[in-house]
């Protein structure tokens, strides 16, 4: 990523929104650095991804698109393609927001906010920072269906394993057999799948652990 310019994309089915954010980036104060340049705009995730790989560093994604696509699937596809995702939304659809966060969205910007605030959040997400704001908290706390309801021992196992310990190392620290740890991990993954929060990889387990407060978020600048 060019340290002087952040290449941002915008996926929104309203042309006025796409034009408005692009113009806001052009008019943004020169004191705000790095500069944000809107390089890719599209009405759907399909059309954005079809335009080619690595065209942007970060993507602002509307939750509700006219093609009826699932917000969680949209985020997952963008993350798998290598993009960091900021949700850019007008509504208060908590379930859609939950799906987006569960699949790797790193923050939320409301369309009612000044566009300068959205540009600031794009800079932060592009730098690898997860934005802790009220929308994120609401998505996790307002619906019990979002929780995986881990037992204390499962949460302990998740915290150790997601931090980077092997199953054998976790077993030693928990004073149980390695086979027991494997059963814990399998059950943890099942519980997250049951509530629509993928946890098939160790990175996904780490994200779920951070979302649920089992582990603290990474400090800005560190990579997991």
N, C-alpha and C positions, 0 to 999 in steps of 0.2 A: 504493500500500500504506500502510495506517495505520501510522505509526511506533511506535504504542504496542501494537498487536496484529498478530500474524501469523496470517492465516487459513490453516490447514493442512487438507489432505485426506488420507484414508487409504483405499487400495484393497487390501483383503485379504478372502479368502473365509472367514476364521474370525471369527465374531461376537465371541468372547472377546477376540481381539486388538484389534478395533475399539473395543470398550467399554473395554478396559484402557488403551489409549493416550489415549482421550478423558478418562478419569478421571485419568490421570497429569498431563495438561495442566491440569486443574482444580486439582489438589493441588500443582502445581509451586510452588516457592518464589517469593514475590512479589519477591524480589531479582533473579530472572532476568528480564531484559528484553531485547527486547520480549516480551510475553506471547504464548504460542502457544495459539490457540483452534482446536479441531478442528471445522470447519464443514461438511465434506462427507465422508461415509463410504459406501463401496460395495463389493460383492464382485467387480465386474468393471470394466474400463475403459469398456465400453459403457454400463453403468448410470451410472457417474460422469459421463461426458461428456453423457449424455442428461439429466442433472439441470439443465443450463444452463451458460452460459459465465461465466467470471470469478468463480466462487464461492470460489476459493481463490488464495493466492499461491504455495503450494508443495504438492507431493503426495508422500506416502510410499507407495511402490508395492512390493507383494510380487512377487517374481520368478515364483513358481509359483502360478498361479490355477487354480481348479477347472474353468474353461471351456476349459482347454488352449490359451489364447492365447499367442502368441509374445512373449517378454519384450522383444525389440528393437522389434517392432511396437508394443507397448504404450507404451514410452517415446517412440517417434517420434510417435505420435498425441497424447500428452500435451504434448510439446514444441511440436508444430505448433499445438496449441490455446492455447499461451501459458503453460503451467505449467512451473515448475522442478521437477525430479524427484530425490528421494532414494530409493535402493533400500533397502527394509526387508525383510531376509531372514533365514531360519533356516538354510538349507542352504549348501553349498559348491559349487554348480554353476557351475564356471568358465565354461563355454561360454555359459550364460544371462547371466552377469554381463558377459561380453565383449560380447554383443549389446546389453545395456542401455547399457553405457558408449559403445559405438560409435554409438548413436543419441541420445546427449545427456544421459544420467543424470549428475548432478554429484557423487554421493557414495554411500556405502554405510553403513548402520547395521544391525548384527546384532541379531536379536531376543533374543539372550542378553545383550546389554548392558543396563545400567540404563536405564529409560525416560527418565530425566533426560538421559542422553547422547543419545538419539534426539531429544529436544526441542531440545537444544543444536545438533545437526546440522541440524535443520529451520530454526532461526534463521539459521545460517550459509549454507545453500543459498538461503533466501529473500532473503538480502542479496547473492546473486550469487557466493558463494564456492564454488569447486570443492574438495571435500575430498580431500586426498591421504592415503590410508591404505593399510594392507597389502592390503586386498581389491582396491583399484584396481591396485596394483603387480602383484599375483598374476595378475590377469586379463590384463594386458598381457604379462607376462614368462614365464608358464608354458606357453604354447602357441605354437609357431612358426607355426601356421596363422593366428594373429591378425595377424602381421606382413605388410606389403605388399611387403617386400624391394625397396625403392627403391635405385637406383644412387646413387653419390655426386653425380652431376650432377643427377639427378632430385630428390634431397633438397635440394640447393642451390637449385634452381628453386622447389621447394615452399616453402622458407623465405622466399624473397624475395616470391613471388607472394602467399602467404597473409598476409604482413605488410601488404600493401596496395599493393605496386607493380603497375603495369600490365604487360602482356606486353612492351610496347616498352621500359619501364624495366628489366625483368628481362633482356631481351636485351642491353641496353647494359652492364649490370653483369656479365653472364656472357660478354660478347664473342661472342655468337652472333646468328644471324638471328631475327627475330620468329617466323618460321615454325617454327624449331627449338624455340622456347619453347612454342609451341602444341602441338607434338608431344609435348614433355615433359609438359605439363599433361594432355593427353588420355591419355597412357600412365599417369600417376600415378593419374588417376581410374579407369582400367581396373583397375589393380592393387588399389586399395582395394575396388572392387566385387567383385573375384574372391574376396576374403576376407570379404565380407559387411559392409564398413564404408562406408556411403554417403559419397560425396565429390562430389556433383553441383554443389554451390554453393561459393562462395568461403568462406563461414562454415564449411561442413563440412570444407573443406580445411584451414582454420585449426585446427579441432578435432583432425583427424587429425595435424597437425603437432605440436600440443602433446602429444597422447597418445604419440607416438613419439619425443618428445624433440628434434624438429627445431627447435622454438621453445619458449621458456619459457612457463609459464602466466602469464595476466594477473594483475597485483597486485589484491587485493581493492579494490573500489570503482571500478575502471576497467571500461569496457564495450568489447566488440569489435563 
